[in-house]
Amino acid sequence: MQLLRLALLALLLVPQTNQVRAADDPLTEEQLKGKALQDLSAAKKQIKAKKYEYAVYFLKEALEADEKNADIYNNLGFAYRKMKKFDKSMDAYNKALKINPKHKGALDYQGELFLTLKKPAEAQKNWKKLQELCPRGCPNLTKLQKAITSYNSGTYGGY
């Protein structure tokens, strides 16, 4: 009986809150964006560790929370490219560029995919777009230029 009283007293002393959310209540837009960023961060860690399958899992989770984030699609394209799933990679880069046509990372990585697919003219188009976006130069422009130069000299390693 004493134990029951202590348990009831403990319940009375616990602060009450109205912020309890039912399991089926949808997340707010802000909460969804936060979840997407957490999943994207987790995916980037997996990419850095070259665990692309795990990265894809986190990126798909991120897309469920924020399907209009070009960075998520860009990273998904990168992971698929590293897994040699080139069709899925191209789809992801295209979605990133549809959301943000000036996404430097997607233009760079898609350019590298074009080289892997032996489409240097398409890679060159991406390089020109990057040149317009980065008139003073930027890492993505430099990286794609090196990849194109390597491709033209026959030393490009691909994907």
VMD Tcl script that draws the C-alpha trace (Angstrom):
set ca {
  {0.00 0.00 0.00}
  {2.87 2.34 0.85}
  {4.37 1.67 -2.60}
  {1.08 2.58 -4.29}
  {0.94 5.88 -2.40}
  {4.50 6.71 -3.43}
  {3.71 5.96 -7.05}
  {0.62 8.21 -6.97}
  {2.58 10.96 -5.25}
  {5.27 10.72 -7.90}
  {2.65 11.14 -10.63}
  {1.33 14.25 -8.92}
  {4.81 15.74 -8.68}
  {5.72 15.14 -12.33}
  {5.12 18.37 -14.27}
  {2.23 18.13 -16.67}
  {2.61 19.32 -20.25}
  {0.29 19.88 -23.17}
  {3.08 19.20 -25.65}
  {2.46 15.46 -25.81}
  {1.95 14.48 -29.42}
  {-0.13 11.50 -30.45}
  {1.68 8.95 -32.59}
  {-0.53 9.69 -35.58}
  {-0.20 13.50 -35.38}
  {1.75 14.74 -38.39}
  {5.02 16.58 -37.87}
  {5.09 20.29 -38.53}
  {6.94 21.56 -41.58}
  {9.75 22.78 -39.33}
  {10.02 19.36 -37.68}
  {10.08 17.65 -41.08}
  {12.88 19.91 -42.33}
  {14.83 19.21 -39.14}
  {14.40 15.46 -39.63}
  {15.49 15.77 -43.25}
  {18.65 17.62 -42.22}
  {19.43 15.00 -39.58}
  {19.00 12.21 -42.13}
  {21.11 14.11 -44.67}
  {23.85 14.55 -42.08}
  {23.74 10.82 -41.28}
  {23.91 10.03 -45.01}
  {26.96 12.26 -45.51}
  {28.74 10.35 -42.73}
  {27.96 7.10 -44.52}
  {29.17 8.53 -47.82}
  {32.42 9.62 -46.19}
  {32.81 6.06 -44.88}
  {32.03 4.76 -48.40}
  {28.95 2.94 -47.11}
  {26.74 3.99 -49.97}
  {23.89 1.55 -49.35}
  {23.42 3.00 -45.86}
  {23.66 6.51 -47.27}
  {20.85 5.73 -49.72}
  {18.69 4.53 -46.83}
  {19.16 7.80 -44.92}
  {18.69 9.89 -48.06}
  {15.39 8.16 -48.84}
  {14.31 8.87 -45.26}
  {15.31 12.50 -45.75}
  {13.27 12.72 -48.94}
  {10.18 11.48 -47.11}
  {10.56 14.50 -44.84}
  {11.59 17.04 -47.51}
  {11.15 16.08 -51.15}
  {12.11 19.55 -52.41}
  {15.68 19.60 -51.14}
  {18.20 19.62 -54.00}
  {21.08 18.72 -51.66}
  {19.38 15.46 -50.74}
  {18.91 14.51 -54.40}
  {22.49 15.53 -55.19}
  {23.85 13.26 -52.47}
  {21.52 10.47 -53.56}
  {22.87 10.82 -57.11}
  {26.43 10.65 -55.78}
  {25.73 7.52 -53.72}
  {24.02 5.77 -56.63}
  {26.88 6.74 -58.95}
  {29.40 5.20 -56.57}
  {27.23 2.06 -56.49}
  {27.30 2.03 -60.32}
  {23.52 2.49 -60.46}
  {23.86 5.09 -63.17}
  {20.18 5.38 -64.19}
  {19.14 6.08 -60.60}
  {22.06 8.46 -60.24}
  {21.02 10.44 -63.33}
  {17.42 10.58 -62.12}
  {18.55 12.00 -58.77}
  {20.80 14.64 -60.37}
  {17.99 15.63 -62.74}
  {15.64 16.08 -59.79}
  {18.22 18.17 -57.94}
  {18.67 20.39 -60.98}
  {14.93 20.68 -61.53}
  {14.60 22.01 -57.98}
  {17.69 24.21 -58.29}
  {19.12 24.61 -61.81}
  {22.13 26.44 -60.34}
  {23.12 23.67 -57.91}
  {26.89 23.60 -58.37}
  {27.39 20.20 -56.76}
  {24.75 18.55 -58.94}
  {26.19 20.14 -62.09}
  {29.66 18.90 -61.16}
  {28.64 15.37 -60.17}
  {26.27 14.98 -63.11}
  {29.13 16.10 -65.35}
  {31.29 13.34 -63.90}
  {28.47 10.87 -64.51}
  {28.28 12.03 -68.14}
  {31.99 11.26 -68.48}
  {31.47 7.82 -66.96}
  {28.71 7.24 -69.51}
  {31.06 8.41 -72.29}
  {29.09 11.58 -72.98}
  {31.80 14.25 -72.83}
  {29.73 16.82 -74.75}
  {27.11 16.71 -72.00}
  {29.80 17.06 -69.33}
  {31.13 20.07 -71.22}
  {27.66 21.68 -71.09}
  {27.65 21.30 -67.32}
  {31.14 22.78 -67.16}
  {29.94 25.80 -69.15}
  {27.01 26.27 -66.76}
  {29.43 26.14 -63.84}
  {31.67 28.65 -65.59}
  {28.70 31.05 -65.77}
  {27.88 30.47 -62.10}
  {31.50 30.80 -61.00}
  {33.11 33.52 -63.16}
  {36.01 33.74 -60.69}
  {36.23 29.99 -60.30}
  {34.94 27.61 -57.64}
  {35.85 24.10 -56.44}
  {33.08 22.43 -58.48}
  {34.25 24.10 -61.69}
  {37.86 23.14 -61.03}
  {36.94 19.55 -60.17}
  {34.85 19.03 -63.29}
  {37.54 20.67 -65.44}
  {40.11 18.21 -64.06}
  {37.76 15.29 -64.74}
  {37.18 16.47 -68.34}
  {40.92 16.93 -68.88}
  {41.55 13.47 -67.46}
  {38.82 12.00 -69.69}
  {40.27 13.67 -72.78}
  {43.73 12.30 -72.01}
  {42.34 8.79 -71.51}
  {43.12 8.63 -67.79}
  {39.67 9.24 -66.31}
  {38.82 6.56 -63.76}
  {35.09 7.09 -63.88}
  {32.22 6.96 -61.46}
}
mol new
graphics top color blue
foreach p $ca { graphics top sphere $p radius 0.5 }
foreach p [lrange $ca 0 end-1] q [lrange $ca 1 end] { graphics top cylinder $p $q radius 0.2 }
display resetview
